[in-house]
Amino acid sequence: MMNKYIKKFIDSQLIIADKITAFAGSMKFVYISVAIFGIWMIFVEKDPWPTLTLVVSLEAIFLSTFVMIGQNRLSAIQQKKTEHEFHRQEAELEENTHINEQIHDLAQKIHDTAQQIHDMTEDIQTKISK
């Protein structure tokens, strides 16, 4: 029960991180940031630079963290896809090897049968010519 709760909590956190990253990577975010910082610099603070530097630095830290979370998730997904593809190809190779062995066995049987027919034909010709 606890593992299910933890998994749901982690999934919820990742969904939130993905939504924040998607929003932060949009032009809407740029426009809102420009508007907020512009209004703040013009109307709220007389000397906005020390505080602005702190706010923008913190924003960059958090946004880069969200981007890394997203990249880690994508990397994990890609790794699982790669592993799945590897196992699929291994199974396909094994199946192809089995089919090739069956083809080889069938070709050998055809060759043996053809050789028997050839031998029988020679025996018949030898008996006819006597």
N, C-alpha and C positions, 0 to 999 in steps of 0.2 A: 504494500500500500504506500509506504513512504517513498520507494523508488519511483512509483508512478507519479506521485506528487512532485518529486524533485525533477523528473523528466519534463512534466508539464510546465513547471516554473522556469526551467532552463529554456525550453522551447518558446515560452512567452517572452523571455528576455531577448532571445535571438530575433524573434519577430519584431519586437520594438526596435532593436538595433538596426535591423534591415530597413524599417520604415524611416528611422532617423537618417540613415545613410542615403536612402533614396531621396528624401526631401533635401538633405544638405547638398546633394549632387545636382540639384535642379536650379534653373535660372530664377524660379520663384524665390528660393532661398537667398540668392544674390540680391535680388531687388528688395526683399524685406530687410536684409542686413544693411544694405546701403541706406534705405529709408530710416531705419532705427538709429544707426550710427550717425547719420546726417542730422536728424532731429536732435539727438542727444548732444552732438557737438555744438550745434547752433543755439539751441534753446535751454538745455539743462545745465551743462557744465561751462564754466568760464574758461577753465584750463583743462580740457578733456584728455590730454596726452598721457599723463601717468596712469590714470584709470583706464583709458582706452587701450593702452598697451597691455595692461593686465587682463582685461576682458577678452581682447582679441587673442591673446596667448592662450588663455584657458579654453576659449572656443576651439582654437586649432588643436589643442591637446585632445579634447574630447572627440572632435570630429575625426581626427586621425585614428583614435582608438576604435571608433565605430567602423571606419573603413577597414582597419586591420581585422576586426571581428568578421566582417563580411568576406574579406579575402581568405581568412582561415576556414570559414564555412565552405566557400567555393573550392578551396584546395582539398578539403576533406571529401566533398562531393566528387570532385574530379578523381581523387585517389580511389574511391569506391567504384566509380565507373571504369577506371583503368583495371582494377582488380577483377571486376566482373567480366570485362572484355578479355582479359588474359585467360580466365577460367573457361570462358566460352570458346576461345580459340584452341585451348588445350583439349577440350572435349571434342571439338571439330577435328583436330589433328588426329586424335585417337580413333574417331569414327572413320576418317579417311584412310588411316593405316589399316584398320580392320577391313574396310571395303577393298583396298588394294590387295590384301592377303587373300580375300575371297576370289577376286578376279584372277590372281595368280594361280590359285588352286583350280579354278574353273578352266583357265587356259591350259594348265598341265593335264587335266582330265581330257580336254578336247584333243590335245596333242597325243596323249596315250591312245585314245579311241581312234584317231586318224591313223596312228601307227598300226594298231590292230587291224583296221580295215585294209590298210596297205599290205600287211603281212598275209591276210586272208586272200586278198586279191591275187597276190603272187602265188600262193598255194594253189588257188583255183586255176590260174594260167599254167602253172607247172603240170597239174593233173590233166588239163585239157590238151596240152601239147604232147603228152606221152602217148 
